[in-house]
Amino acid sequence: MAPSGSDLKTLDRSTISEVDTTDQLTDVLAIPEHLRDAQWKVESANLGRWDSPSGLVVAGMGGSAVGGALARAILGDHCSRPILAARSYGLPAWTTPETTVLCSSYSGNTEETLACYEAAGALGAKRVVMTTGGELAEAARRDGVPVIPAAGGFQPRAAVGYATVAALEVAAACGAGPRMGSEIDVAAEHLEALVEEWGPEAPEESLAKSMARRLHGTVPLIAGAGLTTPIAYRFKTQINENAKVHAFAHELPELDHNELVGWGGVDGLGPFSQVFLDDCDTHPRTKARMELTSELIGDAAQDVIRVESRGRTTTERVFSLVLLGDLVSLYLAVLRGVDPGPVDVLVRLKDELSAI
C-alpha cells in the first residue's frame, strides 16, 4: 500500500501544533513531572495511616479511574489486600466499613463517582477524595474527608500520573500495599529519557512515531497480559479520545479462547491491526501464545506489532507503556488531522444527562 499524504507528515512540534490546538503534547511530555508533583500533593493531604482489612476500592470513571488499575498492576504481588475498581453508580456488594474507598474524579462533578462517595458514607467506610474541585471537593470538606488535590487545567485523561500516585499512596495508607515513593522518583527519571527517545524531537523512525504510522488507517486491537492488561485498556481509551477512532482491548491468555476466532471473519470489515504489550515478567507460556497468535492471525491483520515495556521496576515498566500509548494516540490524531483535545460528544452526553 502506497503511503498517504498524512503518512508522510513529519511528526515534529511544528506539525503537531497545527492540529493540537490545546497543546495536549505538553501534558503528555510532562508525565514525569506529574509523578513528582503528585507525591507532594498527597503529602499536603496529611492522610495519616489506618487499617482497612477489606482492602481498597477506587471509584472513578474514564481517565480518573485508570489510576487504580495501574496502581494495582504496579503493586503486583506486594498487595496485601484487594484493590478493585468501581466504575458505576454503586460500590461492590462486598464493600464494608472496613473498606477504604478512594473517590477519584478530576473535575469533581462525575455523577457516578459522587454516587459512590455517598454510598461509601452511608456504609461508614473510610473515604479519601482525589480531585481538582467541584461538588466532590465541597462534599469532602463538609464531611471532613481528606482531599488529595490534582493540578488543574488538564483534560482528565492527562492526569494519569496524579490518579495513579493517589491510588498508590492511599493503598499504602490503608495497609493494602507498601509505599512506592522511591520507585516513583526513579520512574520519573526513566520517563524523562523515554520522552527524549519517543517525543517530537525524536527521529521519524522512533518507536512511537513508527507505531502510529503502522496503526494509522486501521482499527487497533490492543492486547495485554498480566502487568500490561490495564495498560492495554489505557492504550485503547487514549486512541478513542485523542485520535477519535475505534480501538479495542483484550488480554491474554483469555484472548486465545475467543477473540482469536474473530480474525477468520474480518474480510470486508475494514483493516484491523493487532498490538501485543509484552513485559519481562510475562508468563513464558503467555509469551509463547503471543508468538503463535501472531502467526495464526497472519495476513488477516494489516499489521501485527509487539512491544515490550522498558525499565527495571514495575513502576518504570508500567509508565513506559503508558507514555508510549499516549504519544502513539497523539501522533495518530495528527496523522488523521484531528485535534486531540476536544471530546465534544462526551460533553454533549454529560450536558443532556444533567437535564434528565
Secondary structure, 3 states (H helix, E strand, C coil): CCCCCCCCCCCCHHHHHHHCCCCHHHHHHCHHHHHHHHHHHHHHCCCCCCCCCCCEEEEECHHHCHHHHHHHHHHHHHCCCCEEEECCCCCCCCCCCCCEEEEEECCCCCHHHHHHHHHHHHHCCEEEEEECCHHHHHHHHHHCCCEEECCCCCCHHHHHHHHHHHHHHHHHHCCCCCCCHHHHHHHHHHHHHHHHHHCCCCCCCCHHHHHHHHHCCCEEEEEECHHHHHHHHHHHHHHHHHHCCCCEEEECCHHHHCHHHHHHHCCCCCCEEEEEEECCCCCHHHHHHHHHHHHHHHHHCCEEEEEECCCCCHHHHHHHHHHHHHHHHHHHHHHHCCCCCCCHHHHHHHHHHHCC
